């Protein structure tokens, strides 16, 4: 009987420790879709990388525009770079919102 009481107490202590440490702590069970879960972390990382690349491409496009020296082909290429970078950023933000909506419904 004392072994059963020990196991029950240990389980309760484990639940309290996970509540304090958070769902992402080692040994604490969490859904892969929950906040701090694998899928959510992977999506956040990918969106952060896409956002950083988009900002970098906007900067590169701006520099190409400034350094084009009045060449119409260079100006058009620079404007296209900025436009496609902003479109990519908008698509990334919309996909983040859509995936967040779906994860809230699934998780």
C-alpha positions in Angstrom: 0.0 0.0 0.0 2.8 2.4 0.8 4.3 1.9 -2.7 1.0 3.1 -4.3 0.9 6.1 -2.1 4.5 6.9 -3.0 3.7 6.7 -6.7 0.7 8.9 -6.4 2.6 11.5 -4.4 5.5 11.4 -6.9 3.0 11.9 -9.8 1.5 14.9 -8.0 4.9 16.4 -7.3 5.8 15.9 -11.0 2.6 17.7 -12.1 3.4 20.6 -9.8 7.0 20.8 -11.0 5.8 20.9 -14.6 3.3 23.6 -13.7 6.1 25.7 -12.3 8.7 25.0 -14.9 6.3 25.2 -17.9 5.2 22.8 -20.5 8.4 22.9 -22.5 10.5 21.6 -19.6 12.3 18.3 -19.9 10.1 15.5 -18.8 6.9 17.5 -19.0 4.4 16.2 -21.5 3.2 18.8 -24.0 1.4 18.7 -27.3 3.6 19.2 -30.4 1.0 21.9 -31.5 0.8 23.7 -28.1 2.7 26.9 -27.3 6.3 25.9 -26.9 5.7 22.7 -28.9 7.9 21.5 -31.7 5.6 22.6 -34.6 5.0 26.0 -33.1 8.7 26.5 -32.5 9.6 25.3 -36.0 7.0 27.6 -37.6 8.2 30.6 -35.5 11.8 29.9 -36.6 10.9 29.7 -40.3 8.8 32.9 -40.2 11.7 34.7 -38.4 14.2 33.6 -41.1 11.8 34.6 -43.9 11.2 38.0 -42.3 14.9 38.6 -41.9 15.6 37.6 -45.5 12.8 39.9 -46.7 14.2 42.9 -44.8 17.7 42.1 -46.1 16.4 41.9 -49.7 14.6 45.3 -49.3 17.9 46.8 -48.1 19.7 45.2 -51.0 17.1 46.5 -53.5 17.4 50.0 -52.0 21.1 50.0 -52.4 20.8 48.7 -55.9 18.4 51.5 -56.6 20.7 54.2 -55.2 23.8 52.7 -57.0 22.1 52.2 -60.3 23.4 55.5 -61.6 20.3 56.4 -63.6 20.4 53.2 -65.7 16.8 52.3 -66.4 17.4 48.5 -66.4 19.2 48.8 -63.0 16.3 50.9 -61.6 13.7 48.4 -62.8 15.7 45.5 -61.4 16.1 47.3 -58.0 12.3 48.1 -57.9 11.5 44.5 -58.7 13.7 43.3 -55.9 12.0 45.5 -53.4 8.6 44.7 -54.6 9.2 40.9 -54.5 10.7 41.1 -51.1 7.7 43.0 -49.8 5.3 40.5 -51.4 7.3 37.7 -49.8 7.1 39.4 -46.4 3.3 39.8 -46.8 2.9 36.1 -47.8 5.0 35.1 -44.8 2.9 37.2 -42.4 -0.4 35.9 -43.8 0.9 32.3 -43.7 1.9 32.8 -40.0 -1.6 34.1 -39.2 -3.2 31.2 -41.1 -1.0 28.6 -39.4 -1.6 30.2 -36.0 -5.4 30.0 -36.6 -5.2 26.3 -37.7 -3.0 25.4 -34.7 -5.3 27.0 -32.3 -8.2 24.9 -33.7 -6.2 21.7 -33.7 -4.2 22.1 -30.5 
